[in-house]
Amino acid sequence: MSNFRTLIWYFYKPIFLWNIAFSITCVTLIAIYGTKVNSFVFFFKLMGYASTTLLQSYTAKNVYMFYRNAGRSIVRMYTCTYLIDFAIYVSMLSLYLLIKP
């Protein structure tokens, strides 16, 4: 399992800032417009995942072989990465909702 965590970290590291930027933008949109933009924010977050996937597949196609040779599926790597990112987003949103006036 620790090997898988290391592989996830190496897979997530190049797209971490991109995903965090989308998360911060989503929390900011909710802070400005309130909860009435939840569906738009969810769509924006999905668009962020799609752009991240395209960015990663365009810039690092040769890197996929590393993960395949390690016995990991690229779909599973993306799924775990996006679950981690969504957990970070929910944590950021919860923290905002707890401290907002």
DRENTORKOL-3810 file (N, C-alpha, C; in nm, 4 decimals):
REM DRENTORKOL-3810
@n.u->0.0818; n.v->-0.1194; n.w->0.0000; ca.u->0.0000; ca.v->0.0000; ca.w->0.0000; c.u->0.0859; c.v->0.1255; c.w->0.0000
@n.u->0.1980; n.v->0.1245; n.w->0.0689; ca.u->0.2820; ca.v->0.2440; ca.w->0.0721; c.u->0.3385; c.v->0.2736; c.w->-0.0657
@n.u->0.3623; n.v->0.1682; n.w->-0.1444; ca.u->0.4081; ca.v->0.1897; ca.w->-0.2807; c.u->0.3007; c.v->0.2625; c.w->-0.3614
@n.u->0.1744; n.v->0.2267; n.w->-0.3405; ca.u->0.0653; ca.v->0.2924; ca.w->-0.4108; c.u->0.0530; c.v->0.4387; c.w->-0.3699
@n.u->0.0722; n.v->0.4679; n.w->-0.2423; ca.u->0.0677; ca.v->0.6074; ca.w->-0.1974; c.u->0.1784; c.v->0.6893; c.w->-0.2613
@n.u->0.2954; n.v->0.6317; n.w->-0.2755; ca.u->0.4059; ca.v->0.7012; ca.w->-0.3406; c.u->0.3747; c.v->0.7262; c.w->-0.4874
@n.u->0.3185; n.v->0.6263; n.w->-0.5532; ca.u->0.2813; ca.v->0.6430; ca.w->-0.6934; c.u->0.1734; c.v->0.7493; c.w->-0.7105
@n.u->0.0765; n.v->0.7511; n.w->-0.6202; ca.u->-0.0281; ca.v->0.8546; ca.w->-0.6264; c.u->0.0337; c.v->0.9929; c.w->-0.6084
@n.u->0.1272; n.v->1.0056; n.w->-0.5155; ca.u->0.1908; ca.v->1.1356; ca.w->-0.4942; c.u->0.2652; c.v->1.1810; c.w->-0.6192
@n.u->0.3404; n.v->1.0924; n.w->-0.6810; ca.u->0.4128; ca.v->1.1291; ca.w->-0.8030; c.u->0.3176; c.v->1.1617; c.w->-0.9175
@n.u->0.2033; n.v->1.0948; n.w->-0.9206; ca.u->0.1043; ca.v->1.1221; ca.w->-1.0244; c.u->0.0338; c.v->1.2553; c.w->-0.9992
@n.u->0.0080; n.v->1.2861; n.w->-0.8726; ca.u->-0.0692; ca.v->1.4059; ca.w->-0.8350; c.u->0.0153; c.v->1.5324; c.w->-0.8308
@n.u->0.1434; n.v->1.5184; n.w->-0.8072; ca.u->0.2295; ca.v->1.6350; ca.w->-0.7877; c.u->0.2273; c.v->1.7341; c.w->-0.9043
@n.u->0.2350; n.v->1.6909; n.w->-1.0317; ca.u->0.2350; ca.v->1.7898; ca.w->-1.1404; c.u->0.1029; c.v->1.8637; c.w->-1.1583
@n.u->-0.0072; n.v->1.8057; n.w->-1.1139; ca.u->-0.1370; ca.v->1.8697; ca.w->-1.1336; c.u->-0.1951; c.v->1.9265; c.w->-1.0043
@n.u->-0.1191; n.v->1.9223; n.w->-0.8977; ca.u->-0.1670; ca.v->1.9674; ca.w->-0.7673; c.u->-0.2063; c.v->2.1150; c.w->-0.7695
@n.u->-0.1204; n.v->2.2010; n.w->-0.8198; ca.u->-0.1501; ca.v->2.3446; ca.w->-0.8206; c.u->-0.2696; c.v->2.3770; c.w->-0.9091
@n.u->-0.2806; n.v->2.3069; n.w->-1.0208; ca.u->-0.3930; ca.v->2.3272; ca.w->-1.1109; c.u->-0.5245; c.v->2.2928; c.w->-1.0401
@n.u->-0.5278; n.v->2.1815; n.w->-0.9707; ca.u->-0.6493; ca.v->2.1402; ca.w->-0.8999; c.u->-0.6794; c.v->2.2307; c.w->-0.7813
@n.u->-0.5775; n.v->2.2720; n.w->-0.7103; ca.u->-0.5991; ca.v->2.3620; ca.w->-0.5967; c.u->-0.6510; c.v->2.4976; c.w->-0.6448
@n.u->-0.6035; n.v->2.5451; n.w->-0.7595; ca.u->-0.6533; ca.v->2.6712; ca.w->-0.8147; c.u->-0.8025; c.v->2.6604; c.w->-0.8468
@n.u->-0.8452; n.v->2.5496; n.w->-0.9042; ca.u->-0.9877; ca.v->2.5305; ca.w->-0.9306; c.u->-1.0665; c.v->2.5217; c.w->-0.8006
@n.u->-1.0122; n.v->2.4574; n.w->-0.6996; ca.u->-1.0819; ca.v->2.4467; ca.w->-0.5716; c.u->-1.0965; c.v->2.5825; c.w->-0.5051
@n.u->-0.9909; n.v->2.6610; n.w->-0.5069; ca.u->-0.9973; ca.v->2.7947; ca.w->-0.4471; c.u->-1.0967; c.v->2.8823; c.w->-0.5230
@n.u->-1.1000; n.v->2.8702; n.w->-0.6551; ca.u->-1.1952; ca.v->2.9460; ca.w->-0.7343; c.u->-1.3385; c.v->2.9058; c.w->-0.7011
@n.u->-1.3626; n.v->2.7783; n.w->-0.6836; ca.u->-1.4968; ca.v->2.7308; ca.w->-0.6487; c.u->-1.5401; c.v->2.7811; c.w->-0.5113
@n.u->-1.4511; n.v->2.7751; n.w->-0.4145; ca.u->-1.4843; ca.v->2.8257; ca.w->-0.2804; c.u->-1.5068; c.v->2.9762; c.w->-0.2852
@n.u->-1.4297; n.v->3.0468; n.w->-0.3655; ca.u->-1.4470; ca.v->3.1913; ca.w->-0.3794; c.u->-1.5819; c.v->3.2241; c.w->-0.4429
@n.u->-1.6216; n.v->3.1483; n.w->-0.5443; ca.u->-1.7527; ca.v->3.1700; ca.w->-0.6060; c.u->-1.8651; c.v->3.1482; c.w->-0.5058
@n.u->-1.8519; n.v->3.0470; n.w->-0.4227; ca.u->-1.9539; ca.v->3.0238; ca.w->-0.3200; c.u->-1.9504; c.v->3.1347; c.w->-0.2158
@n.u->-1.8319; n.v->3.1861; n.w->-0.1850; ca.u->-1.8214; ca.v->3.2951; ca.w->-0.0872; c.u->-1.8853; c.v->3.4228; c.w->-0.1410
@n.u->-1.8720; n.v->3.4474; n.w->-0.2692; ca.u->-1.9255; ca.v->3.5711; ca.w->-0.3266; c.u->-2.0755; c.v->3.5614; c.w->-0.3519
@n.u->-2.1199; n.v->3.4534; n.w->-0.4160; ca.u->-2.2584; ca.v->3.4429; ca.w->-0.4609; c.u->-2.3473; c.v->3.3576; c.w->-0.3719
@n.u->-2.2908; n.v->3.2899; n.w->-0.2769; ca.u->-2.3707; ca.v->3.2074; ca.w->-0.1872; c.u->-2.3960; c.v->3.0686; c.w->-0.2431
@n.u->-2.4877; n.v->3.0001; n.w->-0.1790; ca.u->-2.5116; ca.v->2.8604; ca.w->-0.2167; c.u->-2.5997; c.v->2.8459; c.w->-0.3397
@n.u->-2.6488; n.v->2.9555; n.w->-0.3951; ca.u->-2.7341; ca.v->2.9450; ca.w->-0.5140; c.u->-2.6550; c.v->2.9073; c.w->-0.6388
@n.u->-2.5227; n.v->2.9081; n.w->-0.6321; ca.u->-2.4393; ca.v->2.8727; ca.w->-0.7478; c.u->-2.3776; c.v->2.7340; c.w->-0.7327
@n.u->-2.4351; n.v->2.6505; n.w->-0.6465; ca.u->-2.3784; ca.v->2.5172; ca.w->-0.6227; c.u->-2.3709; c.v->2.4328; c.w->-0.7488
@n.u->-2.4745; n.v->2.4359; n.w->-0.8310; ca.u->-2.4721; ca.v->2.3540; ca.w->-0.9528; c.u->-2.3670; c.v->2.4051; c.w->-1.0506
@n.u->-2.3526; n.v->2.5369; n.w->-1.0615; ca.u->-2.2479; ca.v->2.5916; ca.w->-1.1479; c.u->-2.1098; c.v->2.5561; c.w->-1.0953
@n.u->-2.0914; n.v->2.5635; n.w->-0.9657; ca.u->-1.9618; ca.v->2.5320; ca.w->-0.9058; c.u->-1.9285; c.v->2.3849; c.w->-0.9269
@n.u->-2.0278; n.v->2.2981; n.w->-0.9137; ca.u->-2.0048; ca.v->2.1555; ca.w->-0.9391; c.u->-1.9648; c.v->2.1331; c.w->-1.0853
@n.u->-2.0331; n.v->2.1996; n.w->-1.1782; ca.u->-1.9979; ca.v->2.1896; ca.w->-1.3197; c.u->-1.8574; c.v->2.2448; c.w->-1.3444
@n.u->-1.8239; n.v->2.3566; n.w->-1.2793; ca.u->-1.6908; ca.v->2.4163; ca.w->-1.2931; c.u->-1.5835; c.v->2.3228; c.w->-1.2399
@n.u->-1.6134; n.v->2.2549; n.w->-1.1307; ca.u->-1.5188; ca.v->2.1582; ca.w->-1.0743; c.u->-1.4993; c.v->2.0403; c.w->-1.1700
@n.u->-1.6066; n.v->1.9920; n.w->-1.2310; ca.u->-1.5946; ca.v->1.8851; ca.w->-1.3306; c.u->-1.5144; c.v->1.9309; c.w->-1.4524
@n.u->-1.5335; n.v->2.0552; n.w->-1.4929; ca.u->-1.4543; ca.v->2.1098; ca.w->-1.6037; c.u->-1.3068; c.v->2.1202; c.w->-1.5640
@n.u->-1.2817; n.v->2.1478; n.w->-1.4384; ca.u->-1.1444; ca.v->2.1495; ca.w->-1.3892; c.u->-1.0803; c.v->2.0121; c.w->-1.3960
@n.u->-1.1575; n.v->1.9094; n.w->-1.3616; ca.u->-1.1053; ca.v->1.7730; ca.w->-1.3724; c.u->-1.0786; c.v->1.7354; c.w->-1.5174
@n.u->-1.1682; n.v->1.7763; n.w->-1.6071; ca.u->-1.1482; ca.v->1.7469; ca.w->-1.7486; c.u->-1.0250; c.v->1.8187; c.w->-1.8032
@n.u->-1.0078; n.v->1.9441; n.w->-1.7647; ca.u->-0.8899; ca.v->2.0173; ca.w->-1.8125; c.u->-0.7619; c.v->1.9612; c.w->-1.7526
@n.u->-0.7684; n.v->1.9160; n.w->-1.6303; ca.u->-0.6519; ca.v->1.8534; ca.w->-1.5688; c.u->-0.6143; c.v->1.7248; c.w->-1.6413
@n.u->-0.7151; n.v->1.6451; n.w->-1.6744; ca.u->-0.6895; ca.v->1.5214; ca.w->-1.7472; c.u->-0.6282; c.v->1.5510; c.w->-1.8839
@n.u->-0.6821; n.v->1.6496; n.w->-1.9539; ca.u->-0.6265; ca.v->1.6860; ca.w->-2.0847; c.u->-0.4847; c.v->1.7418; c.w->-2.0724
@n.u->-0.4624; n.v->1.8249; n.w->-1.9717; ca.u->-0.3291; ca.v->1.8799; ca.w->-1.9499; c.u->-0.2287; c.v->1.7698; c.w->-1.9204
@n.u->-0.2661; n.v->1.6788; n.w->-1.8336; ca.u->-0.1765; ca.v->1.5693; ca.w->-1.7967; c.u->-0.1514; c.v->1.4766; c.w->-1.9153
@n.u->-0.2559; n.v->1.4428; n.w->-1.9899; ca.u->-0.2379; ca.v->1.3496; ca.w->-2.1012; c.u->-0.1617; c.v->1.4140; c.w->-2.2165
@n.u->-0.1720; n.v->1.5448; n.w->-2.2315; ca.u->-0.1009; ca.v->1.6133; ca.w->-2.3391; c.u->0.0473; c.v->1.6307; c.w->-2.3066
@n.u->0.0770; n.v->1.6635; n.w->-2.1827; ca.u->0.2156; ca.v->1.6955; ca.w->-2.1471; c.u->0.2966; c.v->1.5757; c.w->-2.1010
@n.u->0.2300; n.v->1.4698; n.w->-2.0563; ca.u->0.3065; ca.v->1.3594; ca.w->-1.9960; c.u->0.2598; c.v->1.2233; c.w->-2.0450
@n.u->0.2410; n.v->1.2082; n.w->-2.1753; ca.u->0.1948; ca.v->1.0798; ca.w->-2.2284; c.u->0.2937; c.v->0.9675; c.w->-2.2012
@n.u->0.4216; n.v->0.9965; n.w->-2.2099; ca.u->0.5226; ca.v->0.8930; ca.w->-2.1899; c.u->0.5326; c.v->0.8479; c.w->-2.0448
@n.u->0.4832; n.v->0.9288; n.w->-1.9542; ca.u->0.4892; ca.v->0.8961; ca.w->-1.8121; c.u->0.3909; c.v->0.7846; c.w->-1.7781
@n.u->0.2844; n.v->0.7719; n.w->-1.8553; ca.u->0.1847; ca.v->0.6690; ca.w->-1.8276; c.u->0.2446; c.v->0.5293; c.w->-1.8262
@n.u->0.3447; n.v->0.5063; n.w->-1.9072; ca.u->0.4072; ca.v->0.3738; ca.w->-1.9118; c.u->0.4711; c.v->0.3378; c.w->-1.7779
@n.u->0.5216; n.v->0.4369; n.w->-1.7055; ca.u->0.5794; ca.v->0.4137; ca.w->-1.5741; c.u->0.4759; c.v->0.3519; c.w->-1.4807
@n.u->0.3554; n.v->0.4085; n.w->-1.4798; ca.u->0.2503; ca.v->0.3588; ca.w->-1.3912; c.u->0.1966; c.v->0.2243; c.w->-1.4396
@n.u->0.1876; n.v->0.2073; n.w->-1.5682; ca.u->0.1431; ca.v->0.0776; ca.w->-1.6215; c.u->0.2444; c.v->-0.0314; c.w->-1.5887
@n.u->0.3730; n.v->-0.0001; n.w->-1.5993; ca.u->0.4758; ca.v->-0.0980; ca.w->-1.5645; c.u->0.4773; c.v->-0.1278; c.w->-1.4151
@n.u->0.4320; n.v->-0.0329; n.w->-1.3357; ca.u->0.4225; ca.v->-0.0556; ca.w->-1.1913; c.u->0.2976; c.v->-0.1364; c.w->-1.1560
@n.u->0.2167; n.v->-0.1685; n.w->-1.2564; ca.u->0.0987; ca.v->-0.2500; ca.w->-1.2335; c.u->-0.0240; c.v->-0.1713; c.w->-1.1944
@n.u->-0.0268; n.v->-0.0436; n.w->-1.2231; ca.u->-0.1403; ca.v->0.0409; ca.w->-1.1863; c.u->-0.2112; c.v->0.0903; c.w->-1.3111
@n.u->-0.3403; n.v->0.0958; n.w->-1.3048; ca.u->-0.4210; ca.v->0.1462; ca.w->-1.4144; c.u->-0.4235; c.v->0.2985; c.w->-1.4102
@n.u->-0.4201; n.v->0.3601; n.w->-1.5259; ca.u->-0.4243; ca.v->0.5060; ca.w->-1.5320; c.u->-0.5602; c.v->0.5570; c.w->-1.4848
@n.u->-0.6660; n.v->0.4848; n.w->-1.5170; ca.u->-0.7997; ca.v->0.5242; ca.w->-1.4716; c.u->-0.8062; c.v->0.5208; c.w->-1.3191
@n.u->-0.7469; n.v->0.4191; n.w->-1.2585; ca.u->-0.7452; ca.v->0.4112; ca.w->-1.1118; c.u->-0.6604; c.v->0.5242; c.w->-1.0524
@n.u->-0.5514; n.v->0.5590; n.w->-1.1185; ca.u->-0.4683; ca.v->0.6693; ca.w->-1.0698; c.u->-0.5464; c.v->0.8014; c.w->-1.0740
@n.u->-0.6164; n.v->0.8264; n.w->-1.1847; ca.u->-0.6981; ca.v->0.9477; ca.w->-1.1936; c.u->-0.8111; c.v->0.9456; c.w->-1.0913
@n.u->-0.8746; n.v->0.8316; n.w->-1.0736; ca.u->-0.9842; ca.v->0.8223; ca.w->-0.9777; c.u->-0.9362; c.v->0.8530; c.w->-0.8360
@n.u->-0.8262; n.v->0.7944; n.w->-0.7963; ca.u->-0.7721; ca.v->0.8216; ca.w->-0.6617; c.u->-0.7288; c.v->0.9672; c.w->-0.6478
@n.u->-0.6680; n.v->1.0202; n.w->-0.7505; ca.u->-0.6236; ca.v->1.1595; ca.w->-0.7470; c.u->-0.7420; c.v->1.2544; c.w->-0.7344
@n.u->-0.8470; n.v->1.2286; n.w->-0.8093; ca.u->-0.9632; ca.v->1.3170; ca.w->-0.8031; c.u->-1.0413; c.v->1.2999; c.w->-0.6734
@n.u->-1.0401; n.v->1.1825; n.w->-0.6162; ca.u->-1.1023; ca.v->1.1649; ca.w->-0.4848; c.u->-1.0258; c.v->1.2423; c.w->-0.3778
@n.u->-0.8941; n.v->1.2393; n.w->-0.3852; ca.u->-0.8132; ca.v->1.3170; ca.w->-0.2910; c.u->-0.8390; c.v->1.4661; c.w->-0.3099
@n.u->-0.8444; n.v->1.5098; n.w->-0.4346; ca.u->-0.8691; ca.v->1.6511; ca.w->-0.4619; c.u->-1.0083; c.v->1.6923; c.w->-0.4155
@n.u->-1.1078; n.v->1.6069; n.w->-0.4362; ca.u->-1.2421; ca.v->1.6403; ca.w->-0.3914; c.u->-1.2488; c.v->1.6465; c.w->-0.2392
@n.u->-1.1742; n.v->1.5611; n.w->-0.1715; ca.u->-1.1677; ca.v->1.5672; ca.w->-0.0247; c.u->-1.1033; c.v->1.6985; c.w->0.0211
@n.u->-1.0005; n.v->1.7423; n.w->-0.0494; ca.u->-0.9381; ca.v->1.8715; ca.w->-0.0175; c.u->-1.0377; c.v->1.9844; c.w->-0.0392
@n.u->-1.1124; n.v->1.9775; n.w->-0.1491; ca.u->-1.2131; ca.v->2.0801; ca.w->-0.1791; c.u->-1.3221; c.v->2.0843; c.w->-0.0725
@n.u->-1.3725; n.v->1.9685; n.w->-0.0330; ca.u->-1.4761; ca.v->1.9636; ca.w->0.0704; c.u->-1.4213; c.v->2.0162; c.w->0.2027
@n.u->-1.2964; n.v->1.9874; n.w->0.2334; ca.u->-1.2344; ca.v->2.0398; ca.w->0.3553; c.u->-1.2227; c.v->2.1914; c.w->0.3497
@n.u->-1.1814; n.v->2.2431; n.w->0.2349; ca.u->-1.1712; ca.v->2.3888; ca.w->0.2202; c.u->-1.3078; c.v->2.4549; c.w->0.2323
@n.u->-1.4089; n.v->2.3956; n.w->0.1695; ca.u->-1.5439; ca.v->2.4506; ca.w->0.1757; c.u->-1.5998; c.v->2.4427; c.w->0.3177
@n.u->-1.5764; n.v->2.3325; n.w->0.3853; ca.u->-1.6229; ca.v->2.3193; ca.w->0.5239; c.u->-1.5555; c.v->2.4201; c.w->0.6152
@n.u->-1.4257; n.v->2.4378; n.w->0.5962; ca.u->-1.3532; ca.v->2.5359; ca.w->0.6757; c.u->-1.4067; c.v->2.6764; c.w->0.6514
@n.u->-1.4346; n.v->2.7085; n.w->0.5262; ca.u->-1.4916; ca.v->2.8396; ca.w->0.4949; c.u->-1.6280; c.v->2.8569; c.w->0.5616
@n.u->-1.7135; n.v->2.7550; n.w->0.5495; ca.u->-1.8469; ca.v->2.7667; ca.w->0.6068; c.u->-1.8446; c.v->2.7736; c.w->0.7590
@n.u->-1.7431; n.v->2.7152; n.w->0.8205; ca.u->-1.7318; ca.v->2.7237; ca.w->0.9664; c.u->-1.6860; c.v->2.8614; c.w->1.0137
@n.u->-1.6003; n.v->2.9276; n.w->0.9367; ca.u->-1.5451; ca.v->3.0552; ca.w->0.9837; c.u->-1.6111; c.v->3.1772; c.w->0.9225
@n.u->-1.7050; n.v->3.1580; n.w->0.8291; ca.u->-1.7678; ca.v->3.2746; ca.w->0.7684; c.u->-1.8557; c.v->3.3444; c.w->0.8719
@n.u->-1.8637; n.v->3.4767; n.w->0.8619; ca.u->-1.9424; ca.v->3.5524; ca.w->0.9607; c.u->-2.0910; c.v->3.5362; c.w->0.9452
END
